[in-house]
């Protein structure tokens, strides 16, 4: 008997009919003789509805109460799925994060899992239950409800798979695997049969919405066999695995893009030791993640212009904070831009090939797409460009690296 963890996103449980479809997929695994733990998200649109309610009260709601509010979405979907399974003649038991418990740190709205106590789940499995778990949520050591941030149900599923030493973790979503890029943007995109943990980490961190970043980190750390599959088709998906399990690696595996980006520039920052540490230390204290950073000497030679990117969600909070910091350090001005996006090429094959970045820059230049910022790693190159050119850039790069072949 194998232990299978299945995760279904909001689209998969968006209606009662779709919940019944999920129940059938769960029962199929049970009929194969396996124990099953199902992790589900809130019904499609429910989290957005709850966030909009909160913003009608306060544009920047108190984060502890925000977690109390948005965590209710998963409570509805786990109860409905458990009810459906019971009606279909199977034993099922639902668990909220705190009932397991899934312990997290105390960073509200973007908490990290620190420990999972598996005894309650194991007991329910031993009693013959299909266990249905609320994704996206946990509890800190003070007893506060916490949430893991958008896409956190993926993290819940992989973390539970690790805690219970599951044989496999299947992530069911509205796509049937990981593609060379977004098929909605580039019709030539092709499904990837196998992708390495490292490449998937870059995909997730660079805006691809197929898997949540921390779920891939968990899978890599605990060597969890991960499969991305469709909720609506019975086709094979994409396997996420160790690099050495993939026979042949292309130079570039895929193209990712992220429109959830904003740019902040601090003009004429005093060119003194410790200034950057002061700026980014205060930003970090507010749990705002900074991505790309560029520093240039200003025209006067006595100061620097410092530019960095944050998510659009953090933009207003970051701008207010940086304006205060700028006054404190004597910088001249702060300007922001939300009309940008990040386009990236990814591939472990870059390690052993030269000229990949140059090919990317040439392809963008041919279409007169200006590059505002550049960031690189061993297996990726990212460029900040004007948001209106995002789709064009993705298609051009997909063609340049012949990813449809």
N, C-alpha and C positions, 0 to 999 in steps of 0.2 A: 504494500500500500504506500503510494507516494503522497507527499503533502504539497499541494498546489496553492499558491496565492494568486488570486485574480483581482485586478483593479479595473473598475469601470468609471469613466469620467461623466461629467454632467450631461453631455449630449446622449450618452448611452442610457441614462436613467431619467431622461427629460419628460417622459410621459408614462402613464400606467402600462400602455402597450409595450413600450421599450423596456420597462422594468420586467415585464413577463418574458421578453426576449433574453434579457440578462439571466433570469432564473433558469431558462432552458439551457443556456451555455454552462451554468453552474452545475445543473443536474447531469449534463453530459459527462462532466469530469467525475461526478459521484458514481455514475453508472459504470465508469471505467475502473472503479474500485479505489478511487482516491479520496483522501480527506481534503476539504476545500475551505479556505478562508477567503472571503470576498471583501475587498475594500472599495467603498463607493464615495463619490463626490456628491455635492448638493445637486439637485435637479438644475438643468440648464437655465441660466438667467437668474436663479434664486439669489446667488451671492451678490450679483450686481444690484438686484432689487433691494437687498438689505443695506448695501453700502449707500445707495441713493437715499434711502430713508434716513440714515444717519447724517448724511450731508445736508438734509433739510433742517436738521437740528443745529448742526455745527459744521462749517466747512472743513475744519480740522478736528474731528471728534477725538475724545479721550481714548487712547489706544486700548486700555484694559477693557473698557466697556464695548469697544469695537469688536474685540475678540469674543466677548459674551454674545454679542448680537450675531455675527456672521457664522459662528459655529453651529447655530440652530439649523442651518440649511441641511447639513449632513444627518442630523437627527431624524428629519422627515424621510430622507431617502433610505436609510438603513431600516427604519421601521416598515416602510412600504415593501421593501425587498424581502425582509424576513416574513412578513405576512403572506406575500405571494408564494414563497417557498413552502410555507406551512400549508396553505390552501392546496398546493400541488402534491401534498402528501409526504413532505420531507421535514425532518426536525431542523429548526433553525433558531439561532439566538443572536440578537444584535448587541453591540457594545459601543458606547461612546468612548472617546479617548481616555477620560478619567476613570472609566470602569475597568480598563485593562490592567493597570494604568500605563499610559505612554507618558513618561516624564520628559519635560523639556527645560531649557533655560527660561529666564523670565523676560525675554525680549518680545514684547507683545507685537502682534501682526506679522512677525517674521522669526518666530522661535525656532530653535534647533533641538532635535531629539537628543537626549542625553542617555536615556535608559528605557528599556521596555521590560516589564515583568510579565513573562509568558504564562504563568500558572493558571490564570482564569481562562485564557483561551485554550490551553491544553486540556483543562478539565472539561470544557464544553465540547471539544473535539472527541475526547474519550467517551463522552456520553452519547456520541453519535450525531452531534449537531453540525450543520453547516454554520460556520461562524461569520457573521456580517459585521464589519468594522467601519466606523466613521473615519474617513480620511481627513487630513488637513488639520487635525486638532490634537491637543494634549493637555497636560496640566503641569504647572511648575511645582516646586517643592513647598511653596506657600499655599498651595491649593487653588491658585488662580487658573481659569481656563485660558489656554493660549492657542494661537493658530500658527501654521507653518508658512504662511504666505501663499500666493497664487501658485497652483500646481503642486501644492503640498501633499495631495493624496497619493501621488506617485511615490513620494518619500516615505509616507506611512506604509505603503505596500511593501517596498523593498526592505525597510527597517524591520517590519514584522517577519518577512521571509528570512532575514538574517537572524533575528531573535529566536525563531523556532526551527532554524536549520531546514528550511523548505527546499524541496527538490527543484522547484522552478517558480518564477514569478512572471506572469503574463499581464502586460499592460494593454488593456483593451481601450481603443479610442475611436474617433470617427475617421481615422486614416488607417490604411492596411499595412503600414510599415514606415520606415524612414526612407525618404526620397533624396535624390541628389540635390534638389532644392524644392521649394514650395510649388506643387503642380498647379496651383491656382494662379501663380505668377508666370511660370514657365511650363507650357504644355509638354515640352520635350523631357521633363524630369522623369527619372527612372527609379524604381524601387531598388534599394540596396539590400542584398541578401544577408550580409554580415558586416558589422561595423565595430571597430575597436572601442573599448571603454574611453580611451583618450580622445578619439575623434568625437564620440557621443558627448563627452564632457564639453568639448569646444562647441559643438552644435547647440547644446542646451544653454551654455553661457552666452552664446552669441545671438540668441533670439529665436531659435527654432523651438516651436511649442510642442513638439512630439513628446519629449520627456523632460521632467523637472531636473535641474542641475544636481540637487542634493540626492535625488534618487539614484542617479548614475554614480555619484561618489560612494554611496552605500554599496551599490552593486559591485563596484571595482574593489572596494576595501575588503568585502566579505566573499568575493568571487561568486556572486549570485547569478545564475543563468537567467538572463532577462530576454523577454520576447515582446516586441511591439506588434499587436494584432488588431484587426478591425472588429468592432462590435457588430457589424452588419453583414460581414462576409465570412466564409469559412476557409479563406485562403491562408497560406503560410505567411508569416510576417517577417520582420527583421530581427535577427539575433544580435544582441550586444554581448561581446565576448572579449577575451584576451587577444591582443594583436597577433600572437603566434598561432592562433587557431584559424587565421585567415590566410589562404594560400597565396593570393596575388593582390598586392596593394597598388592602386593607381596613385599617381603623383598628387592629384587633387580628388578627394572623395565627394565633396559637395560644396554648395554655396549657401550661406545663411545670411539672413538680414534681420534687422531689429529697428522698428520705428519708434519703440518706446525709449527714445534717447533725447536728452537735452544737453545743451552746451552752456557753460558759464565761464566768462573771461573776467579776470581781475586785472585792470589796467594800471600800469606803472606801480608795481609792487616794489618796495625798497629792497635792493639787492644786498641782503644781509644774511649771515648764517642763522638758521633756526626759524626763519619766517615761514618756509613751506611746512615745517613740522607743526608750527602753531596753527596754520590754516587748516591743514588736513587732520590734525589732532582734534580740533573742535568739531569738524564735520563728522569724524568717526564717533565722537562722544554722543552724537545725535542719531547714531545707527544709520547714517546715510552712506550708501556704497558708492565709491568713486571708481570709474572705469579707466578711461584713457586720460593721460595728463601730458600736456606740452608746455614747455617753458621757453620763452624767447627773450633775448635782451631787447629792451625798448630802444627807441631811436636816440634817446639822450645818453645811452650807455651807462646810466647810473641806476637804472631800475629794470625790472623784468615784467613781461606780460605773461600771466599764468592762466592757461585754459584747461578745463577738465570737463568730463561728461558724467552725468547722473541719469537715472531713469526719469521719465516725465512725471511719474508718481511722486518723486522726491523733489521735483524742480522748485516748486513754490517755497517749500520749507528750506531748501538749500539756498535759494536766492535771498530770502530774508536773513538767514544766518550769515551768509557771506558778506552782505552789505554791512552788517554790524562788525564783522571781522575787518573789513576794508577800512572802516573809520578808525578802528583801534590801531591798525598797523600803518596808517597813513597812505593807503593806496588811493589813486586818483578816481577810479570809477569801477563799476561792476556792470557788465552787460550779459544778457542771456539770450538764447536762441532755442526754441522748441521745434523749429522746422528742419530738423536734421535726421539722418538715419545712419546706421552702421551696416556696411556690407562686408562680408568676410568669405575668404576661401579657406578650406580645411582639408588636411590630408597628411597622414603619417609619412607618405612618400616624399614630402618636401624635405625631410631630413637628408635624403641622399641625392637631391636634384637642385641644381642652381638655376637662377634666372626666373624662378616662379613669380616672385614679387614684381619683377620688371614686366613680365607678360601681363600681369593683372593691371598695372599702371598704364601700359600701352593700350590695352583693350578699353579702359575707361576714357583715356585721352582721345581716342578715335571718335568717341561720341560726345566730346567736349564736356565730360563730367568732371568737375573740379574736386580734387581731394583736399579736405580741410585738415584732417588729422590722420596719422598712421600709427598702428600698433602691430607688433609681430611677436610670435613665439616660434618654437621649433616646428609646430605643425599648423600654424594659421597666420594669415595676414588680414588685418581689418582696416577699413578706411571709413572715415566719417565723410558723408556727402550731403548735398541738399536733398531733403526728403522727397521732393517731387521727381527725382531721378531714380528712386529705389528700384522699381520694377524693371526699368530699362537696364540698369546696372546688373541686376541679377541675370537677365536673359543674355546680355552681352558676355558676361563671365562664363555662364554655362556653355555658350557656344565656343568661347575662346579655349576652354579646357576640354572640349569635346566630351562632355559628360553624358551625352545621349547615346554614345557608342558603346 
